[in-house]
Amino acid sequence: MAGTIESLAAKLAEDTMKVMDQSGEERLYVEVGKVLAAASQSLEEAYLTEVRVRLAERQARRFLVRRMTELKAAQDRKDAQ
């Protein structure tokens, strides 16, 4: 059963993230979580974990891109001197 819950949660989180990206609704996952809570607390918890992990990964990737851009700009300035 745990495998089923995890796979359903992962797919639902993936689909929710796509809709969030297309619609700009940053908190849509909270609303979906509330719908799940009414039917299955186990699925709700797994889903929210999946969404939070994906959001955290996005945030970390944005940070890395920004940091790399800053480092490259600093190196370019240094090379130009």
Backbone as XML, in Angstrom:
<?xml version="1.0"?>
<chain id="A" units="angstrom">
  <residue number="1" name="MET">
    <atom name="N" x="0.823" y="-1.201" z="0.000"/>
    <atom name="CA" x="0.000" y="0.000" z="0.000"/>
    <atom name="C" x="0.862" y="1.258" z="0.000"/>
  </residue>
  <residue number="2" name="ALA">
    <atom name="N" x="1.985" y="1.205" z="0.733"/>
    <atom name="CA" x="2.847" y="2.389" z="0.812"/>
    <atom name="C" x="3.369" y="2.781" z="-0.566"/>
  </residue>
  <residue number="3" name="GLY">
    <atom name="N" x="3.708" y="1.783" z="-1.375"/>
    <atom name="CA" x="4.193" y="2.075" z="-2.720"/>
    <atom name="C" x="3.136" y="2.754" z="-3.571"/>
  </residue>
  <residue number="4" name="THR">
    <atom name="N" x="1.905" y="2.324" z="-3.413"/>
    <atom name="CA" x="0.797" y="2.930" z="-4.147"/>
    <atom name="C" x="0.615" y="4.384" z="-3.734"/>
  </residue>
  <residue number="5" name="ILE">
    <atom name="N" x="0.623" y="4.627" z="-2.437"/>
    <atom name="CA" x="0.452" y="5.991" z="-1.932"/>
    <atom name="C" x="1.574" y="6.887" z="-2.428"/>
  </residue>
  <residue number="6" name="GLU">
    <atom name="N" x="2.801" y="6.389" z="-2.342"/>
    <atom name="CA" x="3.944" y="7.196" z="-2.778"/>
    <atom name="C" x="3.899" y="7.492" z="-4.270"/>
  </residue>
  <residue number="7" name="SER">
    <atom name="N" x="3.552" y="6.497" z="-5.065"/>
    <atom name="CA" x="3.516" y="6.741" z="-6.513"/>
    <atom name="C" x="2.367" y="7.672" z="-6.895"/>
  </residue>
  <residue number="8" name="LEU">
    <atom name="N" x="1.218" y="7.511" z="-6.255"/>
    <atom name="CA" x="0.102" y="8.429" z="-6.518"/>
    <atom name="C" x="0.449" y="9.850" z="-6.084"/>
  </residue>
  <residue number="9" name="ALA">
    <atom name="N" x="1.071" y="9.971" z="-4.922"/>
    <atom name="CA" x="1.456" y="11.295" z="-4.414"/>
    <atom name="C" x="2.468" y="11.957" z="-5.339"/>
  </residue>
  <residue number="10" name="ALA">
    <atom name="N" x="3.438" y="11.191" z="-5.815"/>
    <atom name="CA" x="4.464" y="11.743" z="-6.704"/>
    <atom name="C" x="3.849" y="12.236" z="-8.011"/>
  </residue>
  <residue number="11" name="LYS">
    <atom name="N" x="2.963" y="11.447" z="-8.595"/>
    <atom name="CA" x="2.326" y="11.835" z="-9.858"/>
    <atom name="C" x="1.432" y="13.053" z="-9.661"/>
  </residue>
  <residue number="12" name="LEU">
    <atom name="N" x="0.672" y="13.068" z="-8.579"/>
    <atom name="CA" x="-0.206" y="14.206" z="-8.304"/>
    <atom name="C" x="0.615" y="15.470" z="-8.049"/>
  </residue>
  <residue number="13" name="ALA">
    <atom name="N" x="1.723" y="15.332" z="-7.341"/>
    <atom name="CA" x="2.596" y="16.485" z="-7.088"/>
    <atom name="C" x="3.178" y="17.011" z="-8.395"/>
  </residue>
  <residue number="14" name="GLU">
    <atom name="N" x="3.607" y="16.103" z="-9.250"/>
    <atom name="CA" x="4.154" y="16.499" z="-10.554"/>
    <atom name="C" x="3.107" y="17.256" z="-11.374"/>
  </residue>
  <residue number="15" name="ASP">
    <atom name="N" x="1.901" y="16.722" z="-11.421"/>
    <atom name="CA" x="0.823" y="17.373" z="-12.169"/>
    <atom name="C" x="0.459" y="18.729" z="-11.561"/>
  </residue>
  <residue number="16" name="THR">
    <atom name="N" x="0.432" y="18.790" z="-10.236"/>
    <atom name="CA" x="0.116" y="20.051" z="-9.562"/>
    <atom name="C" x="1.162" y="21.108" z="-9.875"/>
  </residue>
  <residue number="17" name="MET">
    <atom name="N" x="2.429" y="20.712" z="-9.865"/>
    <atom name="CA" x="3.503" y="21.662" z="-10.161"/>
    <atom name="C" x="3.358" y="22.212" z="-11.587"/>
  </residue>
  <residue number="18" name="LYS">
    <atom name="N" x="2.972" y="21.358" z="-12.511"/>
    <atom name="CA" x="2.763" y="21.811" z="-13.893"/>
    <atom name="C" x="1.646" y="22.849" z="-13.958"/>
  </residue>
  <residue number="19" name="VAL">
    <atom name="N" x="0.538" y="22.571" z="-13.278"/>
    <atom name="CA" x="-0.582" y="23.518" z="-13.274"/>
    <atom name="C" x="-0.173" y="24.812" z="-12.580"/>
  </residue>
  <residue number="20" name="MET">
    <atom name="N" x="0.579" y="24.708" z="-11.496"/>
    <atom name="CA" x="1.053" y="25.906" z="-10.795"/>
    <atom name="C" x="1.922" y="26.754" z="-11.722"/>
  </residue>
  <residue number="21" name="ASP">
    <atom name="N" x="2.795" y="26.110" z="-12.477"/>
    <atom name="CA" x="3.659" y="26.835" z="-13.413"/>
    <atom name="C" x="2.844" y="27.534" z="-14.493"/>
  </residue>
  <residue number="22" name="GLN">
    <atom name="N" x="1.846" y="26.844" z="-15.013"/>
    <atom name="CA" x="1.036" y="27.401" z="-16.092"/>
    <atom name="C" x="0.084" y="28.484" z="-15.615"/>
  </residue>
  <residue number="23" name="SER">
    <atom name="N" x="-0.431" y="28.335" z="-14.408"/>
    <atom name="CA" x="-1.455" y="29.260" z="-13.918"/>
    <atom name="C" x="-0.900" y="30.399" z="-13.074"/>
  </residue>
  <residue number="24" name="GLY">
    <atom name="N" x="0.294" y="30.204" z="-12.520"/>
    <atom name="CA" x="0.860" y="31.207" z="-11.626"/>
    <atom name="C" x="0.310" y="31.129" z="-10.208"/>
  </residue>
  <residue number="25" name="GLU">
    <atom name="N" x="-0.519" y="30.141" z="-9.929"/>
    <atom name="CA" x="-1.081" y="29.962" z="-8.583"/>
    <atom name="C" x="-0.063" y="29.230" z="-7.711"/>
  </residue>
  <residue number="26" name="GLU">
    <atom name="N" x="0.702" y="29.999" z="-6.939"/>
    <atom name="CA" x="1.797" y="29.426" z="-6.162"/>
    <atom name="C" x="1.334" y="28.560" z="-4.998"/>
  </residue>
  <residue number="27" name="ARG">
    <atom name="N" x="0.117" y="28.728" z="-4.532"/>
    <atom name="CA" x="-0.377" y="27.979" z="-3.371"/>
    <atom name="C" x="-1.439" y="26.943" z="-3.752"/>
  </residue>
  <residue number="28" name="LEU">
    <atom name="N" x="-1.532" y="26.620" z="-5.016"/>
    <atom name="CA" x="-2.510" y="25.627" z="-5.466"/>
    <atom name="C" x="-2.329" y="24.301" z="-4.730"/>
  </residue>
  <residue number="29" name="TYR">
    <atom name="N" x="-1.088" y="23.941" z="-4.460"/>
    <atom name="CA" x="-0.832" y="22.665" z="-3.795"/>
    <atom name="C" x="-1.507" y="22.589" z="-2.421"/>
  </residue>
  <residue number="30" name="VAL">
    <atom name="N" x="-1.672" y="23.731" z="-1.761"/>
    <atom name="CA" x="-2.341" y="23.746" z="-0.457"/>
    <atom name="C" x="-3.813" y="23.370" z="-0.627"/>
  </residue>
  <residue number="31" name="GLU">
    <atom name="N" x="-4.434" y="23.917" z="-1.654"/>
    <atom name="CA" x="-5.842" y="23.599" z="-1.918"/>
    <atom name="C" x="-6.021" y="22.121" z="-2.258"/>
  </residue>
  <residue number="32" name="VAL">
    <atom name="N" x="-5.117" y="21.602" z="-3.085"/>
    <atom name="CA" x="-5.181" y="20.178" z="-3.425"/>
    <atom name="C" x="-4.983" y="19.340" z="-2.161"/>
  </residue>
  <residue number="33" name="GLY">
    <atom name="N" x="-4.075" y="19.767" z="-1.307"/>
    <atom name="CA" x="-3.848" y="19.068" z="-0.042"/>
    <atom name="C" x="-5.096" y="19.011" z="0.819"/>
  </residue>
  <residue number="34" name="LYS">
    <atom name="N" x="-5.853" y="20.094" z="0.835"/>
    <atom name="CA" x="-7.096" y="20.115" z="1.619"/>
    <atom name="C" x="-8.119" y="19.126" z="1.067"/>
  </residue>
  <residue number="35" name="VAL">
    <atom name="N" x="-8.191" y="19.036" z="-0.254"/>
    <atom name="CA" x="-9.094" y="18.059" z="-0.870"/>
    <atom name="C" x="-8.669" y="16.648" z="-0.466"/>
  </residue>
  <residue number="36" name="LEU">
    <atom name="N" x="-7.372" y="16.391" z="-0.511"/>
    <atom name="CA" x="-6.875" y="15.071" z="-0.121"/>
    <atom name="C" x="-7.134" y="14.776" z="1.353"/>
  </residue>
  <residue number="37" name="ALA">
    <atom name="N" x="-6.967" y="15.781" z="2.194"/>
    <atom name="CA" x="-7.143" y="15.593" z="3.641"/>
    <atom name="C" x="-8.539" y="15.087" z="3.976"/>
  </residue>
  <residue number="38" name="ALA">
    <atom name="N" x="-9.507" y="15.512" z="3.204"/>
    <atom name="CA" x="-10.885" y="15.080" z="3.449"/>
    <atom name="C" x="-11.094" y="13.604" z="3.119"/>
  </residue>
  <residue number="39" name="ALA">
    <atom name="N" x="-10.220" y="13.061" z="2.272"/>
    <atom name="CA" x="-10.403" y="11.678" z="1.835"/>
    <atom name="C" x="-9.347" y="10.717" z="2.382"/>
  </residue>
  <residue number="40" name="SER">
    <atom name="N" x="-8.096" y="11.187" z="2.463"/>
    <atom name="CA" x="-7.014" y="10.284" z="2.876"/>
    <atom name="C" x="-5.865" y="11.079" z="3.474"/>
  </residue>
  <residue number="41" name="GLN">
    <atom name="N" x="-5.726" y="10.987" z="4.776"/>
    <atom name="CA" x="-4.635" y="11.695" z="5.448"/>
    <atom name="C" x="-3.276" y="11.157" z="4.999"/>
  </residue>
  <residue number="42" name="SER">
    <atom name="N" x="-3.190" y="9.874" z="4.770"/>
    <atom name="CA" x="-1.923" y="9.269" z="4.330"/>
    <atom name="C" x="-1.491" y="9.825" z="2.978"/>
  </residue>
  <residue number="43" name="LEU">
    <atom name="N" x="-2.427" y="9.897" z="2.049"/>
    <atom name="CA" x="-2.111" y="10.435" z="0.728"/>
    <atom name="C" x="-1.804" y="11.919" z="0.820"/>
  </residue>
  <residue number="44" name="GLU">
    <atom name="N" x="-2.527" y="12.636" z="1.651"/>
    <atom name="CA" x="-2.266" y="14.070" z="1.827"/>
    <atom name="C" x="-0.836" y="14.301" z="2.311"/>
  </residue>
  <residue number="45" name="GLU">
    <atom name="N" x="-0.411" y="13.565" z="3.322"/>
    <atom name="CA" x="0.937" y="13.743" z="3.871"/>
    <atom name="C" x="2.009" y="13.414" z="2.842"/>
  </residue>
  <residue number="46" name="ALA">
    <atom name="N" x="1.816" y="12.321" z="2.120"/>
    <atom name="CA" x="2.787" y="11.937" z="1.091"/>
    <atom name="C" x="2.834" y="12.982" z="-0.021"/>
  </residue>
  <residue number="47" name="TYR">
    <atom name="N" x="1.685" y="13.466" z="-0.421"/>
    <atom name="CA" x="1.588" y="14.488" z="-1.469"/>
    <atom name="C" x="2.290" y="15.778" z="-1.056"/>
  </residue>
  <residue number="48" name="LEU">
    <atom name="N" x="1.987" y="16.261" z="0.150"/>
    <atom name="CA" x="2.610" y="17.510" z="0.607"/>
    <atom name="C" x="4.123" y="17.366" z="0.711"/>
  </residue>
  <residue number="49" name="THR">
    <atom name="N" x="4.593" y="16.204" z="1.126"/>
    <atom name="CA" x="6.037" y="15.962" z="1.164"/>
    <atom name="C" x="6.621" y="16.029" z="-0.238"/>
  </residue>
  <residue number="50" name="GLU">
    <atom name="N" x="5.969" y="15.386" z="-1.186"/>
    <atom name="CA" x="6.443" y="15.409" z="-2.581"/>
    <atom name="C" x="6.500" y="16.835" z="-3.123"/>
  </residue>
  <residue number="51" name="VAL">
    <atom name="N" x="5.471" y="17.619" z="-2.864"/>
    <atom name="CA" x="5.442" y="18.999" z="-3.356"/>
    <atom name="C" x="6.549" y="19.817" z="-2.702"/>
  </residue>
  <residue number="52" name="ARG">
    <atom name="N" x="6.683" y="19.707" z="-1.392"/>
    <atom name="CA" x="7.703" y="20.492" z="-0.681"/>
    <atom name="C" x="9.107" y="20.142" z="-1.148"/>
  </residue>
  <residue number="53" name="VAL">
    <atom name="N" x="9.353" y="18.870" z="-1.394"/>
    <atom name="CA" x="10.662" y="18.448" z="-1.897"/>
    <atom name="C" x="10.919" y="19.070" z="-3.266"/>
  </residue>
  <residue number="54" name="ARG">
    <atom name="N" x="9.929" y="19.060" z="-4.122"/>
    <atom name="CA" x="10.095" y="19.647" z="-5.458"/>
    <atom name="C" x="10.295" y="21.165" z="-5.384"/>
  </residue>
  <residue number="55" name="LEU">
    <atom name="N" x="9.543" y="21.827" z="-4.521"/>
    <atom name="CA" x="9.708" y="23.278" z="-4.362"/>
    <atom name="C" x="11.091" y="23.612" z="-3.800"/>
  </residue>
  <residue number="56" name="ALA">
    <atom name="N" x="11.553" y="22.823" z="-2.851"/>
    <atom name="CA" x="12.881" y="23.046" z="-2.270"/>
    <atom name="C" x="13.968" y="22.839" z="-3.317"/>
  </residue>
  <residue number="57" name="GLU">
    <atom name="N" x="13.810" y="21.820" z="-4.139"/>
    <atom name="CA" x="14.794" y="21.549" z="-5.194"/>
    <atom name="C" x="14.843" y="22.698" z="-6.189"/>
  </residue>
  <residue number="58" name="ARG">
    <atom name="N" x="13.692" y="23.227" z="-6.555"/>
    <atom name="CA" x="13.655" y="24.380" z="-7.464"/>
    <atom name="C" x="14.384" y="25.574" z="-6.868"/>
  </residue>
  <residue number="59" name="GLN">
    <atom name="N" x="14.116" y="25.817" z="-5.589"/>
    <atom name="CA" x="14.737" y="26.953" z="-4.916"/>
    <atom name="C" x="16.254" y="26.786" z="-4.879"/>
  </residue>
  <residue number="60" name="ALA">
    <atom name="N" x="16.709" y="25.592" z="-4.593"/>
    <atom name="CA" x="18.146" y="25.324" z="-4.548"/>
    <atom name="C" x="18.776" y="25.489" z="-5.928"/>
  </residue>
  <residue number="61" name="ARG">
    <atom name="N" x="18.109" y="25.040" z="-6.959"/>
    <atom name="CA" x="18.644" y="25.197" z="-8.320"/>
    <atom name="C" x="18.735" y="26.671" z="-8.719"/>
  </residue>
  <residue number="62" name="ARG">
    <atom name="N" x="17.698" y="27.447" z="-8.363"/>
    <atom name="CA" x="17.749" y="28.885" z="-8.657"/>
    <atom name="C" x="18.930" y="29.533" z="-7.948"/>
  </residue>
  <residue number="63" name="PHE">
    <atom name="N" x="19.145" y="29.141" z="-6.693"/>
    <atom name="CA" x="20.276" y="29.658" z="-5.935"/>
    <atom name="C" x="21.590" y="29.318" z="-6.638"/>
  </residue>
  <residue number="64" name="LEU">
    <atom name="N" x="21.743" y="28.078" z="-7.075"/>
    <atom name="CA" x="22.974" y="27.674" z="-7.753"/>
    <atom name="C" x="23.191" y="28.450" z="-9.047"/>
  </residue>
  <residue number="65" name="VAL">
    <atom name="N" x="22.136" y="28.652" z="-9.804"/>
    <atom name="CA" x="22.254" y="29.417" z="-11.052"/>
    <atom name="C" x="22.678" y="30.849" z="-10.750"/>
  </residue>
  <residue number="66" name="ARG">
    <atom name="N" x="22.036" y="31.470" z="-9.744"/>
    <atom name="CA" x="22.413" y="32.839" z="-9.362"/>
    <atom name="C" x="23.864" y="32.903" z="-8.913"/>
  </residue>
  <residue number="67" name="ARG">
    <atom name="N" x="24.256" y="31.960" z="-8.075"/>
    <atom name="CA" x="25.622" y="31.959" z="-7.557"/>
    <atom name="C" x="26.629" y="31.774" z="-8.686"/>
  </residue>
  <residue number="68" name="MET">
    <atom name="N" x="26.344" y="30.862" z="-9.603"/>
    <atom name="CA" x="27.248" y="30.631" z="-10.731"/>
    <atom name="C" x="27.340" y="31.874" z="-11.608"/>
  </residue>
  <residue number="69" name="THR">
    <atom name="N" x="26.226" y="32.550" z="-11.824"/>
    <atom name="CA" x="26.219" y="33.783" z="-12.607"/>
    <atom name="C" x="27.064" y="34.851" z="-11.930"/>
  </residue>
  <residue number="70" name="GLU">
    <atom name="N" x="26.923" y="34.970" z="-10.608"/>
    <atom name="CA" x="27.718" y="35.947" z="-9.857"/>
    <atom name="C" x="29.206" y="35.629" z="-9.936"/>
  </residue>
  <residue number="71" name="LEU">
    <atom name="N" x="29.546" y="34.366" z="-9.773"/>
    <atom name="CA" x="30.955" y="33.964" z="-9.827"/>
    <atom name="C" x="31.546" y="34.203" z="-11.212"/>
  </residue>
  <residue number="72" name="LYS">
    <atom name="N" x="30.767" y="33.898" z="-12.241"/>
    <atom name="CA" x="31.245" y="34.127" z="-13.611"/>
    <atom name="C" x="31.435" y="35.611" z="-13.869"/>
  </residue>
  <residue number="73" name="ALA">
    <atom name="N" x="30.502" y="36.443" z="-13.407"/>
    <atom name="CA" x="30.623" y="37.893" z="-13.590"/>
    <atom name="C" x="31.848" y="38.420" z="-12.858"/>
  </residue>
  <residue number="74" name="ALA">
    <atom name="N" x="32.092" y="37.930" z="-11.660"/>
    <atom name="CA" x="33.268" y="38.363" z="-10.900"/>
    <atom name="C" x="34.544" y="37.943" z="-11.612"/>
  </residue>
  <residue number="75" name="GLN">
    <atom name="N" x="34.556" y="36.737" z="-12.153"/>
    <atom name="CA" x="35.741" y="36.264" z="-12.881"/>
    <atom name="C" x="35.949" y="37.070" z="-14.159"/>
  </residue>
  <residue number="76" name="ASP">
    <atom name="N" x="34.862" y="37.401" z="-14.855"/>
    <atom name="CA" x="34.964" y="38.209" z="-16.076"/>
    <atom name="C" x="35.525" y="39.592" z="-15.766"/>
  </residue>
  <residue number="77" name="ARG">
    <atom name="N" x="35.079" y="40.192" z="-14.656"/>
    <atom name="CA" x="35.612" y="41.503" z="-14.258"/>
    <atom name="C" x="37.093" y="41.405" z="-13.930"/>
  </residue>
  <residue number="78" name="LYS">
    <atom name="N" x="37.451" y="40.348" z="-13.251"/>
    <atom name="CA" x="38.853" y="40.143" z="-12.878"/>
    <atom name="C" x="39.712" y="39.955" z="-14.128"/>
  </residue>
  <residue number="79" name="ASP">
    <atom name="N" x="39.216" y="39.190" z="-15.082"/>
    <atom name="CA" x="39.952" y="38.947" z="-16.323"/>
    <atom name="C" x="40.079" y="40.213" z="-17.165"/>
  </residue>
  <residue number="80" name="ALA">
    <atom name="N" x="39.098" y="41.107" z="-17.066"/>
    <atom name="CA" x="39.101" y="42.338" z="-17.860"/>
    <atom name="C" x="40.106" y="43.355" z="-17.331"/>
  </residue>
  <residue number="81" name="GLN">
    <atom name="N" x="40.564" y="43.180" z="-16.115"/>
    <atom name="CA" x="41.493" y="44.160" z="-15.523"/>
    <atom name="C" x="42.901" y="43.972" z="-15.992"/>
  </residue>
</chain>
